[in-house]
């Protein structure tokens, strides 16, 4: 059982701090991992202790973030001064024609080839995190030493017979079925974003084409080879405990792009000091350990390895009988907890990555972009630049949500920052790096907690999100002696709603207000019932009452013997169907 369900354990928290673990890691460990796991990681020094974590929060690790403006590619060794080697320029023609360009390294130059699906040409797709220094913002080029390293690791990986990959992820993974393949096959080349995704300002259209290919690139690859600096410090002979801990805290495990690269892979392999380890083999080793001595203790310590996306997401079964709309909505619900602790350098990439995993066409999303060039954006005043970038992110998120359409109804009670636009005030701006909850637990029957709502459109305009919940319509909110507190009557019961009004919110004035509750409060619901306060804004074409979302609230039963009473005429009525805008 996760430790967060037992209590705070402040002494253990202090122990983790003394071991130099990042605040974000400590919070995640305390909430999700077992006591055995925490005792183990608390007994070792964090492998990330040499990074600067002074600006980290409980949600985001700043020590692993990349500053795009000052980013520079690294050499394999600090004392190396080798030169850049550029990808042949003809690779851009392959991207433009919808093909997958491949690179191969002969020690002096990069050779270009193009993937041919009919010939089943095996190639390796490289997965890496830019903070490790293998990216390039200015050109499709790598240092010679980096190319030597990649070529060496690929050769070692294919130096022994290849085991057949296990069943891929049923929800998000590869859809193409392959027949028998030669276990001694050799790759014809490799694909890597640094070399094969156009980066120049005049190649924006080509870059978008390449990003739209991502699912096909990683699905078609024979293997995905992961380079992560923390995992690369491991040796094949290291303990399973150490391997699991490194996987859990690795940068690769916390970046958004690498999630899809791992999930879409047929066979994921991690580079080690002296070779590589295949994820399927890691699972096999886990199984053998569980059958050996002290399997219970082992299982509790290594529970963190289940967070590895390929393992985690593959636990969910593919429900074939669902309609395409409900299937996409179900997949989205499964996906969100996995991406919650991830981050991306460019916030606008969030929706593109999610769309790729949900098999949604990314071209319309990428068409939503800033009218400014990268240089023009960089030269804007910081506040204007941030506003411009946020607008693009908001518009992309609105488009993505409309493609998914169906969500769990209790998403309206989410505690995340919301999109400040008509029709979407119920919706989060982002799902990444969030400390708040997207889906709020409701007291009472589970059927209420898992009911669904849907986005309602009138032509091209989004009216809002339609849900079925109990609501009390008020003539005028009554604050009485307490600020941000509303008293109301439903039937013969009195309720007290405490509002979470933003600090910059205007005082509530005249108009009809509504408190929509997740369920009818009862005295036994000590924590209260998640609710929202909204203002009535007419009805939809189909007659559903529209509400402009104002703020979250918590509603409890109020003791009728209290000295404070409310007037009967404050309650206008109730309804069960609402369109939250």
N, C-alpha and C positions, 0 to 999 in steps of 0.2 A: 504494500500500500504506500502511495506517495506520502512523504513526510508532511507535506502541507496539510494533510487531513488530520494529523495528530497534534500539531501545535507549532510554536515558533522555534523552539530549540536554540535559544540565543547563544549558548556556549558553543554549539556546533557551528553556528554562523560565524562566531569569532574565530574559531579554528580555521575555517575556510579563508577568512580574511588574512590570517597570519600566514597561510600558505600561498598568499598572493593571487588568489582567484579573483577574476573580474566580478564587479557587482552584478552585471547582467547574468553571468554564469551562476553565481550564488543564488540569485532569486529563482532562476529556472530550476536549478538542482533542488532547492528547498521545496518548491511547489510540485515537482514532478517525479523525483527520484526517491528510492527507498533509503532507509536508515543505513543499511549495509553499504550501499553505493556511496553515500555521503561520508561515512566513516573512512572508506577507502580513499576517496579523492582528497579528503582532509588530511590524510597521512602522508601525502606526497606534495611536492612543490608544483605549482601550476607550470606547465610547459610554456605558458604565455606570459610569465612573470616579467620578462625583459621588455615587454611592450609598455607604452605609456597609456595607463588606464585612468588617469586623473579626471578626464572629462566624461567617463562612462556613467550611465544611469542604470537604474534597475531594469530598464527595457533594452537599451541600445549599448553595444560595446563600441566605443569610439576608437579603441586601439586597433581595430581591424578595418576601419573605414579608409577609403581612398580619396585623396584630394585630386580631382581631375586636372585642375589648373597647374599643379606643380608635379604631376606624375612623371616619373622617368623609369624606363625599363632598367632592370638590373642584370649584371653579369652573374654567372653561376658562382664565381669566386670574386672576392673583393679586389684581389690583385690582378685580375684579368683586364686587358685593354684591347680585346679583339674588336672587329668591325661589324657593322650591320650588314646583313644579307637580305636583299629585297625579294619579295615574291614576284615572279614574272608578270608583267603588266597584263598579259593576255588573260589572266584569271578573271578580270573584270568582265570580259566578253562572255565567259562561261556563266557567270552570275546573271548577266543581262539576258541570256538565252534560257535561264531556268535550270541550269546544270549545277552539279556540286563540284567545285574545283578541289583538287587534291595536290598536296606537296610531297615531294620525296627529296631526301638530302643525301648527296654523294660525298660530302666532306668539303666541297668547294663551291657548289652552287645548288640552288633549289630547282628541281625539275617539276614542271606542271603536267598534270594529267586530269582527265575528267571522268567522273564516276559513270559507269554504264550499268544500269540495273539489270539489263537482260543477261549480261555476262557474269553477274553476281561478283563483282570485283571487291574483294575484302579490303577494307580500309579502317584505320583507327581514328576516332574522333577524340581530340584532346579536350579535357575539362580542367580548368584552372581558375584560381582567384587572382584578380589583378593585383591585390596587395602583395603578392609574392613576387611581382616584378616581371611577369612575362607578357604584359600588354604593351600596346603602342597606340597613342592617340594621334600620331602625326603621319605614320606611314605603315604599310603592310610589310613589316620587316622585323627580324629577330637578330640578336647577337649570334655570332657563329657558335659561341660556347653553349648557348641555349639550344641551338639546333643539334649540336653534337650530343647533348644530354638527352633530348627527346628521341633522337635516332637510336642511341644506346639502349634506352629503356624499352623502346618498341622491339628491338632485336632480342633482348632478354625475355620479354613477354612471349615472343613467338619461338623461343628456343626449345620448347617442349610441346608435346601433343596438347591440343586444345580440347577441353571438355565441352560437351554440348551445354548450352546455356539452359538454366532452369526456366520454368514458365514465367513470362514477363508479367508486369503489372496489369491486371485485368481492366482497370478503370482508365488509366492514363497512358499505359505503355504501348509498345509496338503492336501494330495490327497486321503486319505482313508475316506470312507463314513461310518458312524456309525448309527445304528438304535436307537430305544428308549433305554434310560438308566434310571435306578432307580435314582430319584433325591436325595435319602437318602443313596446312595452308599458310601462305605468307602474305602480308598486306602489300598492296601496290603503292600505298602512300598514307598520308594522314591529313585530316582536316583540323584546322585550328583558327579560331576567330581572329587572332592577331594577324594571321597571314591571309585568310580567305574571306573576311568581311570588310568591304571597302570602308575607308575612314576619311578620305579627303572631303572637303566641303563641297566640291563639284560632283561628288559621287553619292549624294544623299539618296537619290532614287535607287541606286544600286544597293546601298546599305539596307534600305527598306525591303528590297527584294530578297536579300540574303537573310534578314531576320525572319521574313515570312517562310523561309525554307527550314527553319530550325527543327521542327518536328521530323521532317523527312531526313535531315542530315544525321540526327542522332538515332533515329529508328533504323536507318539503312546501314549504319556503321557496324562492322564486325564486332568491335569492342569499343568501349569508352575508357580511356586511360586518364586517371585523375592525378594531377600534380598538386599537392598541398604541403607546405613547408613543415607543418607539425607532424603529418603522417609520414613524410619522407624521412624523418629522424628515426622511425621505427626500423627494427631488423626483423626478419622473418621468424627468428627464434624468440622474440620478446613474448611476454605472457599475454594471454587473452585479455586479462584485465587492462593492461597498458594499451592494447590495441583498441579496446572498446572506449576507454577514456579519451584517447586521441581522436577517435571518430566523432565522439559526442561534442567535443569542444573545438574541432577544426573549423577553420574559416570556410572551407568547402561546405560544411554542414549548415552555415549560417547565411549563405548568399542565395538570392532568388534564382539567378540564371542557372546555378549549379543544381538546383532542385530538378528542373526539367531535364537537364543533361543526365542526371542519375536515373530519373524515373523512365525516360524514353529509351534508355540503354537496353540492349539485349544482354550484355555482360559487362558489368562495371568492375574495373581493376584499379587498385591504388598503388602508386609508386612508393617503394620502400628504399632504404639505403642500399640493400643488396638484392634488389629484384622487384617483385610486385606481388600483391595478394589479390585474388579474385574474390569478389563479394560472396559468390556461391560457396567458395571454399571456407570463408569465414563463418558462414552459416553451418557448414558441416562440422567445423571445429567446435562451434558452440554446442551442437548436438552431442558430440563426443564428450565434452566436458560435463554436460548435464547427466550423462550416464556414468560418470566416474565418481570420484570421492567428493563428498559434500555438495551434491548437485543443487540443493536448495540455496546454500550460501552463494555458490557460483551464480545461480540464476538471478539472485537479488542484486548482486554487484553489477552484473553485465546487463541489467535491464535497460540501461541507457542505449545500448546498441540498437534497440528497437526503434530509436528515433531516426536512424538512418532512413532516408525517404523511401528507398526501394523496399525495405522491409516493412516500414510502417504503413505505407499506402496499399501495399499488396495484400494486407490482411482483410481488406474490404472486398466483398464479392460483387461481381457485376450482375445487376438485376436486369435480365434480358426483357422481362415482360413490361417494364416501364416505358411510357411514351418518351420520345426523344427530349421533350421539354423537361419532364420530371427527372429523367436520367441525368441531364446536364445539371439540374438543380441539386440532385443528390450528390453528384460528384463534386460540385462546388462546396457543399456542406462538409464533405470529407476533407477537402483540400485546405480549407481555411486554417484549422488548427496547426497544420504542418508549416504554413508560410508565416504564421503569426510572429515567430521569433527570427525571421529572416530579414535581410536588408538588400537594397540595391543602390548603387552610386547615383544612377539617374532615376528619379522617382517616376518619370513617365514610362519607364520600362515595366513597371509593376503589372499594368493591365495587359500588356503584350505577352508577358510570361504566363499569366493566368489563362489568357485566351488560348495560347498554344496548348497548354495541358488539357483544356476543355474542348479542344478541337474546334475552336471558333476562328473564323478567318481573321487574320491580324491586319490585313491591308486597310480596311476602313479605319481601324484604330490608329495605324501609323499615318493615315491621311490627316488626322487631327494633330496639327503641329503648329509651332509658333511661326509667324511671318518673318521673324528675325533670323539672320544667320547666326551661327555659333559665336562668331567674333562680335557681331552687334549685341547679342545677349550679354556677352562678357563685359562689354563696355557700358552697359546700362547701370544706373545707380542700383545699389543692392536691393532696395525695397521694390523698385520697379521690376527688376530682374526676377525676384522671387514671386511677385504677383503674376508675371507673365508665365512663368513655369508652372505655377499652381493652377492657373486657368486651363492650361493644356491637360494637366493631370485630372482636373475635375471633369472636363468634357470627355476625356477618355473613359473615366470611371462610369460616367452616366451612360455612355454607349455600351460598355461591357455589361452593366447591370440590366439594361434593356434586352440584351441578347440572352441573358440567363432567365429573366422574367419571374421565376418562382423562387421564393426564399421562405425559410422558417419565419412564421409570423412574429415571433418574439424578437426578431431583429430590430423592431421599432424601439425596443428598450435598451439598445446597445449604448455603451458608455464611451464610444470613440468620438473623435472630432467628425463633424458631419458636413456634407456638401451644402453650402448656403444658397441653394437654388430652388425655385418653385418645383414641386413634384419630387424633390430628392432630399428634403430636410431630415428624413428618417435614415438616410443612407450614409455610411462611413466614407470619409475621403480616402482612406487607405486602410489596408489590412496588415501592413508590414510594421514590425517593431512596435507593437501596441501593448500597453500595460492594461488597457481596459478590455472589457469582454464584448464580443460581437453578439453572441447568443446568450441571453440571460436566463438562468434557471428560474422556473416559476414554481411556487408551492402548489400542492394539489395534484389532481390526476395527470399522469404523464401524457395523456392524449391531448391535453391543453398545451403542454410544453412543446409538442411536436406538430401542432397545426401549421398549415402553410398559408401564405398570402401571395398576392401576385401584383405586378406592375400593371396599372391601367392606363391605356393611351387613348386619346381622342384625336384621330388623324396622326399627325407627326408630333403632337404635343403630349407630354407625359402628365397625366392628372395627379398621380400619386401611387401609393402602395395600399392595396385593399386588404384589410384584416377583419376578422370576426372576434371582437372582444367586448366585454361589458364597459359601458361608459355612462357617466353622469353629466348631463348638460346643465350648466349654471347660468343664471342671469348675469350675476356679477360675482367674481371671486370675493370671499369674505375672509380677510386676514385677521380680524379680531386683534387680540393683544400680541400675537406672535408674528414676526416677519416671515415671509415666504411660506406661510402655512394656510391651507384652505380647509374649511370644515364644510361638509356636505352630507346630504341625506339620500339614502337609497332604500326604498321601502320603509321599514321601521327601524333601520339601522343608521347610526351615525358613523361617518368616516372622517379621518384626519389625513390630509395629503401634505407632505412636506416637499416643497419644490426645490429643485437644483437650478435656480435661475442664474444665468451668466452674470458676472459682475458688471458688464456693460449693458445689460438688458434694460429697456425702458419700463417704468412702472406700468402695471397692468391697468388699462382704462376700461371704458365702457365697451360692451359687446358681449356676445355669448361665448363662453368658454366651456371646454369639455375636459374632463379627466377620464382618460381611457386606461382601464386596469387590466393586468394580465389575467386576473381571475377575481372573483368576489372575495374581499378580505374576510378572514375569520380570526377569532381571538387566538387560536393556536399558531397562527403564522407570525411568530415573534419578530421576524425580520421585516415584516410588511410585504406588500405586493408591488412589484415593479409597475410603474405607471408613467403616463406622459400627460402634460398639460398642453392643450392646443386651443386655437380659436376657430369657431365655425366660419367657413368661407363658402356657404351655399351648398349646392349638390352637383353631382356629376350628371351626365346625360341620362344615365340609367337610374338616377334617383338616390345614389349613395351620398351620405353626408360627407363633405370635404372638411378636413381639419388642417390648419396650418400649424405644424409642429413648433412649440415654443421651448419646452424644456422637459427634462426627466423629473419624475416625482416618485415618492414612496408612500403608499397608502396603507393605513392601519385602521382597525375597528376602534372607534372612540367610545369611551364609557358614557352611556346616556345619563348617568347620575352626576356627571361632572357639572360644575357650576356654569360652564360655558354651554350655551345652547344656540341653535341657529333657527332662523325663521323658515317656515314650511315653504314659502314661495321661492326660496332660493333654488330649489330643485325643479327644473323644467321638465325633464323626462330622461329616458335612456334609450339607447339603440344598440344593436350588436354588430353592425357592419359600418366600417369607416374607411374613408380614403385619406391616408396620411400624406400630406404634401410638404 
